[in-house]
Amino acid sequence: MFGYLLKRLIQMLLVLWVVSVVVFMMMSFTGDPVFMIVPIDATDSEIAQARRILGLDQSLIVQYWKFLTSLLQGDFGHSYVFRQPAMTLILERLPATVEMVLVAMVLAIVIAIPLGVYAGANPNGRLSRTIMSGSLLGISLPGFWVGMVLIYLFAVNWGIFPSSGRGDTAEVFGLRLSLVTWDGWHHIILPAVTLSLGTMAILLRMTRAGMMEVGRQDYMKFARAKGATRRDVLYKHGLKNALIPVVTIFGLQLGDLIAFATITETIFSWPGMGKLLIDSIYRADRPVIVVYLMLVAVIFVVINFLVDLVYTLIDPRITLK
């Protein structure tokens, strides 16, 4: 086990190093941040001085070395726009994004898993075909269109839910959270539903495929022959063995939702990391973009590591080497 953990740690560090190189190269060839700092009427000498202060007058190798050492020290620089540490800005927005993603994932799991089990156990039923048609629709519809339709129906037309904002928040262990207030829940429903539809459809289809596969296995037939109830056969014997690919997709989707909730956050004016990223891209706020990309990389490698550990809990036959 220790050997496996050490190997995965080395792999994670290697991946993060590669990401740091890619991020640095992207930032080096996407605009000049000097013009975000100096006044519009700045002279050539002032522009040159700003470039020297930022270290942009040095070679790319020297710039990358300084960039890497700053990352290792936790120094991601200050936002050119907000004049605050970039990491502080991201961490302030992180709880809002995580809240929306967690609600979206809970919705997806609670709805997709039972429907997937039913559709897999009754593949030729009329209701199963309806469920699969709905899942295909959920995969096909773009998120921005779904969000706008939900806003029109539930906010503009019927006035049930608000169309934007995070609502009231309360401080819990130093974090501003909206899930502990009723107004926060009222605001989070529409963006969470919008964000969950694609993931819900994917998990549903994966669960159905897994259930159809395990349904042909001998142990399922033996369980039915021993007199186990249909519910026990499906959920205790079938679902547990069908969860391996579902857990894999769940981990990937969780990372995707955290990293790419930008469209949903923009549509609903949700003050999360995604909206901050979009604003930073528009303003060429390089330090904020760097922090976001590196944080997303860390989230992905950690989630993939946790998914591997979950495999052993679902199926004890899997060993980590």
N, C-alpha and C positions, 0 to 999 in steps of 0.2 A: 504493500500500500504506500509506504514511504517513497519507494522508487517511482511509483506512478505519479504521486504528487509532485516530486521533484522534476520529473520529465514534463509534466503539464505546465509547471511554473516556468521552465525554460522556454517551452513553446509559446506561452502567453507573452513572455518578455520579448521574444523574437518577433512575434506578430506586432506588438506595440511599437517596437523599433522600426519595423517596416512601415507601419502607419505613420510614424513621425517623419520618416523620409518623404513619403508621399505627400503628407500635409505641408511640409516645408516647401517642397517643389511647387505644389499648387499655389501656395501663398506668394512664392517668389515671382511667379509669372502671371499673376492676375491683378494687375493694377499697381500703382505706386501710392503707398499709404502716406507719403510725404505731403501730398496735396490735400489730405484730410486734416492736417495739423496746421500748416502755414496759412496765413490769410490769403484772400484772393489776389490782393495787390502785392504779394511778397516779391522781393527782388531775387535775383539769381543767387546772390550770396546767402540770403536767408534760407532759400531752398537747399543750398549745398550744406549749410550748417545743420539744418533739420535732418538731412540724409546722413550726415556724419554722426549726429546724436543717436539716431536709430541704428547705426552700424551698417547702413545699406551701401556705404562706400567701400566696404571690404569684399573679399572674394566669397563665393557661395560656400566654400568649405569652412571658412572662418565663421560665416554667418550661421551655418548649420551647427557647428560646434557650440557656439554661444546659445543657439536655440535649444539644443539638446540638454546642455548643462542647466539652463534655466528651467526646463521641464522637470528635470530630476530634482531640482530644489523647490519645485512647486510654484515657481515664479512664471506666470503666463502673461505678464505685462498688464498694462492698463488700457481700457477701452478708449479709443480715439474720440468717441462720441460722448460717452457718459462720464469720462474722466474718473472711472473707478476701476479697481482690479477686475480683470475679466472673469476670473474664477468666482469672485463674489457675485457678480451679475448672474452667472449661470446657476450657481447654487441657490440663489434667491428664487429663480424661476423653476428649478428642478421639482419641488414638491407639487406645483400645479400640474406639470406634465405627468408625473408619476401617479397622482390621484386619478386623472382622466384615464390613463392607460390601465390602471388596476380595475377601475369600474368597468371599462370596456372588456377586459379579459374575463372578469367574473361573469358578465352578461354572456359572453361568447361560450364559456364553459358550461354554464348552467343550462343554456338553450341547446347548444350544439351536441353535447355528449348524449343526452337522452334521445334526441331526434336521430342522431347517427346510429345509436344502438337499435332503435326501432326500425329504421330504414334498412339496416343490415340484416336484421332478423326476419324482415318481411320485404324482401327486395322486389317482389312482383305485385305488391299491394298498391291500390290506387293512391292511398295516403302517402306511401313511400315515394311514389313517382312525383307526387305534388311537392313533397319535401325536397327532393333532389332538384326539381325545376326551380324551386325557390332558392336553393343554394347556388345554382348556376347564375341566377339573377344577381345574388349577392356578390359573387365574384366579378361579374361583368360590369356592374354599375360603378362609375367613378365616384370616389368619395366626395369630391367637391360638389357634384350634382346632387348626391344624396343629402348632403348638408344643407344645400340651398332649398331643396324640396321640404325638408323637415322644418326649416326656419319659416318658410312660407305657410305651411300647414299649421304647425303647432304654436308658432310665435305670432305671425302676422294675421293669419286667418282666424284661428280659434283662440289665440291669446292664452294658451295653457302654460307654456314655458317661455322664459326670456330668450331672446335671440343672441345675446352676446354677454361677455363678462364672466367673472368667476363668482360673483355674489359675496356674501359676508364670509369672513374667515375668523378663526379663533386660534390663539397661540397654544400649541401643545408641544411641550419639551423644546421650546425655542423655535418651532416651525409654525408658519402660518398655514393652517389647513382649512379647507372648505367643507370637507366631509363631516365635520363635527357640528355643522349648522344646517338648519332646514333650508335656508336660502341658498347655501352652497350646493346642496343636493338638487334643489330646483334648477340651478344653473348648469349642473354637470350632466344632466340626463341626455339632452340633445347631442352634445359633442361626443359623449361616450357611446351612444347608440350609433352615431355616424362612424366612429372609429372601429366599432366592434363588428360591423356587418361583414366585411371582407374576411376577417379572422374567423368569425362564426361559420361562414360558408366553407372555408378550408378545413377547419376542425371537423365539421359535420361530415364532409366527404371522406376525410381520412378515417374517421371512426367507422363509418359505414363499410369502407373497403376492408378495414381490419376485422370487423365483425363477420363479414362474409367469408374472409379467409379462415378465421379460427372456427367458424361454424362447420367447416368440413373436416375438422380434426377429430381423431378418435376419442380424445378425452371428453369432448362435448357430447358425443354419442353415449359414452359410458355414463356420464352424469345424468343424462335423460333416462337411460336404462335403469339407473339406481333409484329413480323416482324423485329426483330433485325438481323443485318447482321451476317453472319457466323463468321466473325472475332471477332465481339463484343461478341457473344455467347461464343466463345472459350476462349478469353483472358480476357474479363471483368467479365464474370460470372463463367466460368469454371476454368480457371487457378488460379484465386485468391483463390478459395475454395479448390483447389488441392495442394496448396503450403505448407500446414502445415507439412506433412511428408518430403517434399523436403527441407524445411528450416532446419528440424532436421538433415537430412543427410548432408546438406551443412555445418552446424556447426561442426558436427563430422569429416567430411572430411577435413575441414579447419584446425582443430586441428591436424589431422593425418598428413597432408602434412607438416605442420610446424615442427612437432615432428619427422617425419620419412622420411624426404627428404634425408636421409643419402646416400642411394644407388645412387640416381640421382646426388647428389653433388659429390660423389666419381667418378662416371663415367665421368662426364664432368669437373672434377677438379674445381668445383665451390666453391669459398672460403666462404662457409657459416657455420652455426653451425653444420650441419650434418657431414661435412668433418672433422671439428675440433673434434667432438665427436669420430669419427672412429680413428683418429690419437691419441686421448687421451686414448682410450681403448687399442690400441696397446702398448702404452707406460705406461699404468697403472697410468695415471695422474688423481688421485682421485679427487682433488678439482674441476677440470673442469667438470668431469662427474657429480659430485654432483650439480653444478650450472645448468648444462643442464637439468638434471632430474627435479629439483625443478622448473625451469622456464617453462618447458613443462607442469608440473602439474598446475601451475598458469594460463597458457594460456588456458588449457582445462576447468578449472572451470569458468574462465571469459567468454569464448565463450558460454558455456552452459547457463550461466546466461543471456547473451545477446540474445540468441536464445529464451528463455522464454519471454523476453520483446518484441521481434519481433512478437511472436504469437499474442499478443494483438493488434498489428498494422494491422496484416493480417485479423484477425477475432475478431471484437469488442465483440463478445459474450463470449470470453474467459476472465475470470477475474483471477487476481493473488491474492491468499489467503495464 
